[in-house]
Amino acid sequence: MSEDLDIVYFHRPEPIIDPVVHDVCRLLLSRSAVGIKKYGTTTADNPLELRAWLQHALEECLDQAVYLRRAIWELDKEADDGR
C-alpha cells in the first residue's frame, strides 16, 4: 500500500555576495597560484621562520604605503590641474 506524499523542497536562498569581496577572493586565489608557481610551495607548507614572515609582511606594507602615497599625489595633481 502506498500513500501519496506531498514533497516540499526547501531551497536555500542564494547568498548575498558582495562583488568587491568576490573580486578580492578571486585576486587572492590568482596571487596564490602565482606564488606557488614561483616558490614551488604554498604558504602553509613554507618553512620560513616567523621573523622572516614578519619581515616580508613589513616590506609589503612599506611598498603599499609608497603606492598609496603615489596615488594620492596623482589625485591631488588632477584636482589642482582642474582648478
Chimera marker file (.cmm) of the C-alpha trace (Angstrom):
<marker_set name="trace">
<marker id="1" x="0.000" y="0.000" z="0.000" r="1" g="1" b="0" radius="0.5"/>
<marker id="2" x="1.431" y="3.358" z="-0.948" r="1" g="1" b="0" radius="0.5"/>
<marker id="3" x="0.375" y="6.721" z="0.269" r="1" g="1" b="0" radius="0.5"/>
<marker id="4" x="0.604" y="9.899" z="-1.714" r="1" g="1" b="0" radius="0.5"/>
<marker id="5" x="3.070" y="12.216" z="-0.047" r="1" g="1" b="0" radius="0.5"/>
<marker id="6" x="3.295" y="15.880" z="-0.672" r="1" g="1" b="0" radius="0.5"/>
<marker id="7" x="7.007" y="16.527" z="-1.058" r="1" g="1" b="0" radius="0.5"/>
<marker id="8" x="8.086" y="20.026" z="-0.338" r="1" g="1" b="0" radius="0.5"/>
<marker id="9" x="11.561" y="21.011" z="-1.361" r="1" g="1" b="0" radius="0.5"/>
<marker id="10" x="13.194" y="23.765" z="0.575" r="1" g="1" b="0" radius="0.5"/>
<marker id="11" x="15.898" y="25.626" z="-1.275" r="1" g="1" b="0" radius="0.5"/>
<marker id="12" x="18.449" y="27.686" z="0.457" r="1" g="1" b="0" radius="0.5"/>
<marker id="13" x="18.219" y="31.259" z="-0.634" r="1" g="1" b="0" radius="0.5"/>
<marker id="14" x="21.057" y="32.411" z="-2.825" r="1" g="1" b="0" radius="0.5"/>
<marker id="15" x="23.690" y="34.024" z="-0.654" r="1" g="1" b="0" radius="0.5"/>
<marker id="16" x="24.140" y="37.738" z="-0.969" r="1" g="1" b="0" radius="0.5"/>
<marker id="17" x="27.621" y="38.200" z="-2.342" r="1" g="1" b="0" radius="0.5"/>
<marker id="18" x="29.441" y="41.498" z="-2.204" r="1" g="1" b="0" radius="0.5"/>
<marker id="19" x="31.049" y="41.847" z="-5.646" r="1" g="1" b="0" radius="0.5"/>
<marker id="20" x="34.072" y="43.592" z="-4.154" r="1" g="1" b="0" radius="0.5"/>
<marker id="21" x="34.662" y="40.745" z="-1.698" r="1" g="1" b="0" radius="0.5"/>
<marker id="22" x="34.167" y="38.247" z="-4.521" r="1" g="1" b="0" radius="0.5"/>
<marker id="23" x="36.771" y="40.076" z="-6.619" r="1" g="1" b="0" radius="0.5"/>
<marker id="24" x="39.235" y="40.118" z="-3.702" r="1" g="1" b="0" radius="0.5"/>
<marker id="25" x="38.763" y="36.350" z="-3.287" r="1" g="1" b="0" radius="0.5"/>
<marker id="26" x="39.445" y="35.877" z="-6.991" r="1" g="1" b="0" radius="0.5"/>
<marker id="27" x="42.588" y="38.008" z="-6.740" r="1" g="1" b="0" radius="0.5"/>
<marker id="28" x="43.793" y="36.072" z="-3.681" r="1" g="1" b="0" radius="0.5"/>
<marker id="29" x="43.400" y="32.749" z="-5.473" r="1" g="1" b="0" radius="0.5"/>
<marker id="30" x="45.188" y="34.096" z="-8.530" r="1" g="1" b="0" radius="0.5"/>
<marker id="31" x="48.006" y="35.535" z="-6.414" r="1" g="1" b="0" radius="0.5"/>
<marker id="32" x="48.331" y="32.226" z="-4.584" r="1" g="1" b="0" radius="0.5"/>
<marker id="33" x="48.736" y="30.360" z="-7.869" r="1" g="1" b="0" radius="0.5"/>
<marker id="34" x="51.491" y="32.773" z="-8.927" r="1" g="1" b="0" radius="0.5"/>
<marker id="35" x="53.286" y="32.293" z="-5.600" r="1" g="1" b="0" radius="0.5"/>
<marker id="36" x="53.051" y="28.513" z="-5.747" r="1" g="1" b="0" radius="0.5"/>
<marker id="37" x="54.468" y="28.540" z="-9.272" r="1" g="1" b="0" radius="0.5"/>
<marker id="38" x="57.254" y="30.972" z="-8.318" r="1" g="1" b="0" radius="0.5"/>
<marker id="39" x="58.287" y="29.396" z="-4.997" r="1" g="1" b="0" radius="0.5"/>
<marker id="40" x="57.182" y="25.800" z="-5.509" r="1" g="1" b="0" radius="0.5"/>
<marker id="41" x="55.255" y="25.693" z="-2.237" r="1" g="1" b="0" radius="0.5"/>
<marker id="42" x="52.172" y="27.047" z="-0.521" r="1" g="1" b="0" radius="0.5"/>
<marker id="43" x="52.341" y="29.488" z="2.365" r="1" g="1" b="0" radius="0.5"/>
<marker id="44" x="51.039" y="26.696" z="4.593" r="1" g="1" b="0" radius="0.5"/>
<marker id="45" x="53.983" y="24.462" z="3.681" r="1" g="1" b="0" radius="0.5"/>
<marker id="46" x="56.652" y="27.171" z="3.541" r="1" g="1" b="0" radius="0.5"/>
<marker id="47" x="59.250" y="26.544" z="6.260" r="1" g="1" b="0" radius="0.5"/>
<marker id="48" x="60.191" y="30.199" z="6.844" r="1" g="1" b="0" radius="0.5"/>
<marker id="49" x="60.776" y="31.257" z="10.426" r="1" g="1" b="0" radius="0.5"/>
<marker id="50" x="58.273" y="33.652" z="11.992" r="1" g="1" b="0" radius="0.5"/>
<marker id="51" x="60.697" y="36.579" z="11.795" r="1" g="1" b="0" radius="0.5"/>
<marker id="52" x="61.092" y="36.081" z="8.044" r="1" g="1" b="0" radius="0.5"/>
<marker id="53" x="57.297" y="36.099" z="7.619" r="1" g="1" b="0" radius="0.5"/>
<marker id="54" x="57.122" y="39.333" z="9.586" r="1" g="1" b="0" radius="0.5"/>
<marker id="55" x="59.942" y="40.868" z="7.537" r="1" g="1" b="0" radius="0.5"/>
<marker id="56" x="58.117" y="40.008" z="4.290" r="1" g="1" b="0" radius="0.5"/>
<marker id="57" x="54.902" y="41.491" z="5.667" r="1" g="1" b="0" radius="0.5"/>
<marker id="58" x="56.705" y="44.687" z="6.723" r="1" g="1" b="0" radius="0.5"/>
<marker id="59" x="58.246" y="45.084" z="3.273" r="1" g="1" b="0" radius="0.5"/>
<marker id="60" x="54.857" y="44.587" z="1.631" r="1" g="1" b="0" radius="0.5"/>
<marker id="61" x="53.330" y="47.230" z="3.926" r="1" g="1" b="0" radius="0.5"/>
<marker id="62" x="56.092" y="49.681" z="3.066" r="1" g="1" b="0" radius="0.5"/>
<marker id="63" x="55.536" y="49.062" z="-0.645" r="1" g="1" b="0" radius="0.5"/>
<marker id="64" x="51.813" y="49.614" z="-0.122" r="1" g="1" b="0" radius="0.5"/>
<marker id="65" x="52.468" y="52.931" z="1.624" r="1" g="1" b="0" radius="0.5"/>
<marker id="66" x="54.544" y="54.091" z="-1.338" r="1" g="1" b="0" radius="0.5"/>
<marker id="67" x="51.837" y="53.071" z="-3.827" r="1" g="1" b="0" radius="0.5"/>
<marker id="68" x="49.132" y="54.797" z="-1.776" r="1" g="1" b="0" radius="0.5"/>
<marker id="69" x="51.171" y="57.995" z="-1.489" r="1" g="1" b="0" radius="0.5"/>
<marker id="70" x="51.847" y="57.994" z="-5.223" r="1" g="1" b="0" radius="0.5"/>
<marker id="71" x="48.137" y="57.553" z="-5.981" r="1" g="1" b="0" radius="0.5"/>
<marker id="72" x="47.249" y="60.415" z="-3.626" r="1" g="1" b="0" radius="0.5"/>
<marker id="73" x="49.790" y="62.646" z="-5.369" r="1" g="1" b="0" radius="0.5"/>
<marker id="74" x="48.173" y="61.776" z="-8.704" r="1" g="1" b="0" radius="0.5"/>
<marker id="75" x="44.690" y="62.640" z="-7.427" r="1" g="1" b="0" radius="0.5"/>
<marker id="76" x="45.939" y="65.897" z="-5.897" r="1" g="1" b="0" radius="0.5"/>
<marker id="77" x="47.692" y="66.822" z="-9.155" r="1" g="1" b="0" radius="0.5"/>
<marker id="78" x="44.499" y="66.156" z="-11.139" r="1" g="1" b="0" radius="0.5"/>
<marker id="79" x="42.494" y="68.254" z="-8.684" r="1" g="1" b="0" radius="0.5"/>
<marker id="80" x="44.984" y="71.120" z="-8.916" r="1" g="1" b="0" radius="0.5"/>
<marker id="81" x="45.057" y="70.949" z="-12.732" r="1" g="1" b="0" radius="0.5"/>
<marker id="82" x="41.248" y="71.067" z="-12.834" r="1" g="1" b="0" radius="0.5"/>
<marker id="83" x="41.000" y="74.338" z="-10.937" r="1" g="1" b="0" radius="0.5"/>
<link id1="1" id2="2" r="1" g="1" b="0" radius="0.2"/>
<link id1="2" id2="3" r="1" g="1" b="0" radius="0.2"/>
<link id1="3" id2="4" r="1" g="1" b="0" radius="0.2"/>
<link id1="4" id2="5" r="1" g="1" b="0" radius="0.2"/>
<link id1="5" id2="6" r="1" g="1" b="0" radius="0.2"/>
<link id1="6" id2="7" r="1" g="1" b="0" radius="0.2"/>
<link id1="7" id2="8" r="1" g="1" b="0" radius="0.2"/>
<link id1="8" id2="9" r="1" g="1" b="0" radius="0.2"/>
<link id1="9" id2="10" r="1" g="1" b="0" radius="0.2"/>
<link id1="10" id2="11" r="1" g="1" b="0" radius="0.2"/>
<link id1="11" id2="12" r="1" g="1" b="0" radius="0.2"/>
<link id1="12" id2="13" r="1" g="1" b="0" radius="0.2"/>
<link id1="13" id2="14" r="1" g="1" b="0" radius="0.2"/>
<link id1="14" id2="15" r="1" g="1" b="0" radius="0.2"/>
<link id1="15" id2="16" r="1" g="1" b="0" radius="0.2"/>
<link id1="16" id2="17" r="1" g="1" b="0" radius="0.2"/>
<link id1="17" id2="18" r="1" g="1" b="0" radius="0.2"/>
<link id1="18" id2="19" r="1" g="1" b="0" radius="0.2"/>
<link id1="19" id2="20" r="1" g="1" b="0" radius="0.2"/>
<link id1="20" id2="21" r="1" g="1" b="0" radius="0.2"/>
<link id1="21" id2="22" r="1" g="1" b="0" radius="0.2"/>
<link id1="22" id2="23" r="1" g="1" b="0" radius="0.2"/>
<link id1="23" id2="24" r="1" g="1" b="0" radius="0.2"/>
<link id1="24" id2="25" r="1" g="1" b="0" radius="0.2"/>
<link id1="25" id2="26" r="1" g="1" b="0" radius="0.2"/>
<link id1="26" id2="27" r="1" g="1" b="0" radius="0.2"/>
<link id1="27" id2="28" r="1" g="1" b="0" radius="0.2"/>
<link id1="28" id2="29" r="1" g="1" b="0" radius="0.2"/>
<link id1="29" id2="30" r="1" g="1" b="0" radius="0.2"/>
<link id1="30" id2="31" r="1" g="1" b="0" radius="0.2"/>
<link id1="31" id2="32" r="1" g="1" b="0" radius="0.2"/>
<link id1="32" id2="33" r="1" g="1" b="0" radius="0.2"/>
<link id1="33" id2="34" r="1" g="1" b="0" radius="0.2"/>
<link id1="34" id2="35" r="1" g="1" b="0" radius="0.2"/>
<link id1="35" id2="36" r="1" g="1" b="0" radius="0.2"/>
<link id1="36" id2="37" r="1" g="1" b="0" radius="0.2"/>
<link id1="37" id2="38" r="1" g="1" b="0" radius="0.2"/>
<link id1="38" id2="39" r="1" g="1" b="0" radius="0.2"/>
<link id1="39" id2="40" r="1" g="1" b="0" radius="0.2"/>
<link id1="40" id2="41" r="1" g="1" b="0" radius="0.2"/>
<link id1="41" id2="42" r="1" g="1" b="0" radius="0.2"/>
<link id1="42" id2="43" r="1" g="1" b="0" radius="0.2"/>
<link id1="43" id2="44" r="1" g="1" b="0" radius="0.2"/>
<link id1="44" id2="45" r="1" g="1" b="0" radius="0.2"/>
<link id1="45" id2="46" r="1" g="1" b="0" radius="0.2"/>
<link id1="46" id2="47" r="1" g="1" b="0" radius="0.2"/>
<link id1="47" id2="48" r="1" g="1" b="0" radius="0.2"/>
<link id1="48" id2="49" r="1" g="1" b="0" radius="0.2"/>
<link id1="49" id2="50" r="1" g="1" b="0" radius="0.2"/>
<link id1="50" id2="51" r="1" g="1" b="0" radius="0.2"/>
<link id1="51" id2="52" r="1" g="1" b="0" radius="0.2"/>
<link id1="52" id2="53" r="1" g="1" b="0" radius="0.2"/>
<link id1="53" id2="54" r="1" g="1" b="0" radius="0.2"/>
<link id1="54" id2="55" r="1" g="1" b="0" radius="0.2"/>
<link id1="55" id2="56" r="1" g="1" b="0" radius="0.2"/>
<link id1="56" id2="57" r="1" g="1" b="0" radius="0.2"/>
<link id1="57" id2="58" r="1" g="1" b="0" radius="0.2"/>
<link id1="58" id2="59" r="1" g="1" b="0" radius="0.2"/>
<link id1="59" id2="60" r="1" g="1" b="0" radius="0.2"/>
<link id1="60" id2="61" r="1" g="1" b="0" radius="0.2"/>
<link id1="61" id2="62" r="1" g="1" b="0" radius="0.2"/>
<link id1="62" id2="63" r="1" g="1" b="0" radius="0.2"/>
<link id1="63" id2="64" r="1" g="1" b="0" radius="0.2"/>
<link id1="64" id2="65" r="1" g="1" b="0" radius="0.2"/>
<link id1="65" id2="66" r="1" g="1" b="0" radius="0.2"/>
<link id1="66" id2="67" r="1" g="1" b="0" radius="0.2"/>
<link id1="67" id2="68" r="1" g="1" b="0" radius="0.2"/>
<link id1="68" id2="69" r="1" g="1" b="0" radius="0.2"/>
<link id1="69" id2="70" r="1" g="1" b="0" radius="0.2"/>
<link id1="70" id2="71" r="1" g="1" b="0" radius="0.2"/>
<link id1="71" id2="72" r="1" g="1" b="0" radius="0.2"/>
<link id1="72" id2="73" r="1" g="1" b="0" radius="0.2"/>
<link id1="73" id2="74" r="1" g="1" b="0" radius="0.2"/>
<link id1="74" id2="75" r="1" g="1" b="0" radius="0.2"/>
<link id1="75" id2="76" r="1" g="1" b="0" radius="0.2"/>
<link id1="76" id2="77" r="1" g="1" b="0" radius="0.2"/>
<link id1="77" id2="78" r="1" g="1" b="0" radius="0.2"/>
<link id1="78" id2="79" r="1" g="1" b="0" radius="0.2"/>
<link id1="79" id2="80" r="1" g="1" b="0" radius="0.2"/>
<link id1="80" id2="81" r="1" g="1" b="0" radius="0.2"/>
<link id1="81" id2="82" r="1" g="1" b="0" radius="0.2"/>
<link id1="82" id2="83" r="1" g="1" b="0" radius="0.2"/>
</marker_set>
